[in-house]
């Protein structure tokens, strides 16, 4: 997404654990089919992407494991929080995605949900490969090393000013 689009998009929820648990290979924007009270809960930020995933079934893309809390002011028409939700993509994108998913070890993981242009709910879906425990440890060690270097540089900069 470009900078100008980000200004118009309001991020509602992020799946931070996905970036920790997976190597992100490619990202896609998908629409999501929601019922009446679901969009109100999404706009209020009442959803959780933890342990969610997407899958292609019968040529359609589905999102599983997303919890959208019932709308506070809803009546008995309120939605079911854990239901499976259909994702919307162009047919040629689905065909390309299906061929990539068939590769060994690749999965579809939602990274974020956002409201685009104040109107439509969109899901940022990632084609990802699982990380091993060893990969996760290396990533954490690299991050800590960068933090320590940045601290040392800041500390040396302050010493020069005194």
N, C-alpha and C positions, 0 to 999 in steps of 0.2 A: 504494500500500500504506500502511496506517495504521501508527502507531507501535507499537501492541500486536502487530501481525503481524510487524514487523521484529525484535522481540525473540525470536520463535520461529523465525525464518528464519536459516540460515547461508549466507552468500554464498560460493560456491565459486569462481566465475570472473566477471570483468567484461570487457566489450569497451569499453575507454576510447577507442579510436580511433574507434568509431562515433559518439560524441558530438562528436568533432572533425570528422569527415567529413560528418555529416548534421545537418539540422534535424529534431529529434524532434517529430513531430506528435501521436502517440498511442502509448500503451503497453498491452500485453496480457499476461496470464499464461497460459502454456500448459503442459500436461503433456508429457512426452517419453517415448517408448517406448524402453526400454533392455533389453539382455540381462543375463544373470547377472553377469558380471564387470565390465560397464560401470558399474553403479551403485556398485560398490566403488571403482573408479577415480575416479568423480565425487566420492564422499564424501571421498576422499583429496586431492581438488583437482587431479588430473592431467588437466586438459583445457584446450584453447586455443580461444578464439572468434575469433581473428584471421582475417580474410578469409572469415567465414562469413555465410550469408544464408539466408532462408527463401523458399519459393515454394509457390503453390497449384497442384497438378497433379491433374486428374481429381477435383476436389472434396475433395482431402485436402491437408493442410499438411505440408510436408517441410522439414527442416533440412539444409543442405548445408555442407560445408567445416569442420565441427567435428572437431577432433582429440581423441579420448579415448584416452590412452595405455593400452597393455595392462596388465592387473593383474599386479603383481609376483609374487604367489603363485599365479597362474593356471597351468593346465596347457594341453594342446593344445586345450581348449575355449575358450581366450581369444578375445575378439572382434576384429574388424577395426577398426583405429583410425579410418579415414577414411570409414566407411560412411555412407550417407544415413539419417537418423533421422526417424521420423514424429512429428509434433507433434499433441497432442490439444486440441481446442477444441470448444465447442458448435456445432451446425449453424447456428444463427442468427448466431453471431459470425463464422463462416466466410463466410456470405453477405454480411454487412455489410463484412467485410474485403475480399472479392473485388471489391465495387463500388468501394471506395476505391483499391485497387491499380490498377484500370484507368485511373485518372486519370494524366495524363502525369507521368512523373518520380518516381513513388512506389515505394518498395521496402520489404521487410521485413528488418529487421536484429536479431539477438539482442543485447540489452544485457548480460544477466547470466544465470547459472545459479545456482540456490540450492536448498537442501534445506528444504522446508517442513515444519514441525512435527516435524523429526527423521526423517521417513519418506520423502516423495516428492520426486523431483527435478522442479523447475519451471524454465521458461525465461521470462525477461522479454523479450518480443518487441516491437519498436517499428516503427510505420509512419513512415517517414522520407523526406525529400527531400534529395538531394545538395547539398552546399555547393560553391560555386565557389571558386577560389583566392583571389579578391578577398574573399569572405565570411570565409574562414579568416584572412586577414591582418587584417581589421577586428576579428575576435574576439580575436586575440592582442594587438592594439594596445589594445583596451578593457581586457583583463585586466591588461596591464602598467601602464596608467594608474591603474587601481584600486589596484594594489599600491604604486605610487609615492605615491599620496595617503595610503594607510594608513600607510606608513613615515613620511611627513612629519607626520602627526597624532601618531603614537607619539613621534617625535623631539621635537615641540613639547611634548608632555605631560611628557617627562622634563626638558626645560629649565625648565619652570615649577616642578618639585619641588626643583631644586637651589638 
